[in-house]
Amino acid sequence: MINPYTQNVIFHYANGTSFPVPIGMLDEFVQYNVRICINYGSQLGASIVLLVILLLLTRPEKRSSAVFLLNGLALIFNILRLLFETIHFSTGFEKVYPYFSYDYSAVPPSAYAIAIISVVLETLLVICVQVSLVMQVHVVCATLRRRYRRALLGVSILMALVPIGFRTGWMVENSVYIMMAASTAPVWWLESATNIVIPISICFFCAVFVTKLGYAIKQRNRLGVRDFGPMKVIFVMGCQTLAVPAIFSILQYAITVPELSSNVLTLVTISLPLSSIWAGATLDHHSRRTGNHPHGRRNLWQALAFGVTAHTNTTVTTVPRKPMESDSSGSTAAQTLCYSDQQLSAKSADSEVPYGISVEHDISIESARRNHDVV
């Protein structure tokens, strides 16, 4: 008895020569296209929704920050990349006869252009994500000693250039093979290396980011500040950005899922702006709950949002402190400031407690002895 699921389908070349195609290969071809389009479509929808949310919920004064622009560009590049990659499966490259006969003579030039544009857009996406991570790590670690800060900046730039270099090389090679309408089997090692170095780079940046914020949160807990504020939000999102790409990178070598590696870039692209939106909403909720003016604590979040300057009515008093080893001439670390929600009375100023609270740019909190009365 013949098994109908193992029979061959006979195709013919243009010259009349026939060639068999197993029906199982036809099933795999159809299922692959369906599954990968579902994958791309879900990523595309999530990216579009988050871009709309980012534009609606971001305050106008924060839209001029470099990180907001980079995160917005990353979302736009990701949307365009997924759109072109989805359109690719409606071109002549993904028709049955050209695919199995390797005869792409009838494929129009527009199909080649769509395939190459999607490859270029993915490279631009990687560049935006890496530059954004470098900037965030550099700002969060701005209060370290100068030699440590410069060493960390050098390592960060190197960790960003490695995946950008691999991705650029894969873009060039892939584009060449697309124009030749040939299989990329000879350069699969380059694609695999690119899929490995990108998650390693992302995990490195997130590990630095989470370690620094975790240390700052620990200092705040020692002072009794235990509310779920913006710093803990960013800490949680940083842990997510650290763990999820690593899991997906391992899974793509353990299970067969079409283009699982593309989910890594989409998850990172979504997590970066989502953390700022969540932290900003948490800060606004805390301000309304405590009855503070909504602009009174905005500078604290803007320090985390990387340099957006705004004028507020918060009482800011400079508190002298002992010189620290991390201070050096020409350092980019912020001045030590004391943020108070209300003015101190003369009675509280003359209190027997000889300590004040100072807040550094990296949100770490330490004690400092007052040498004069605070008015």
SULLINKA-V525737 format. One record per helix or strand of 3 or more residues. SS is the DSSP state (h for helix, s for strand). FROM is the first residue (numbers start at 1). TO is the last residue. If there is no record, write none. Layout:
# SULLINKA-V525737
ss: (SS,SS)
from: (FROM,FROM)
to: (TO,TO)
This chain:
# SULLINKA-V525737
ss: (h,s,s,h,h,h,h,h,h,h,h,h,h,h,s,s,h,s,s)
from: (4,8,18,23,60,66,92,96,109,146,185,230,262,298,315,337,346,355,365)
to: (6,12,22,57,62,88,94,101,140,180,222,254,290,304,318,340,349,359,369)
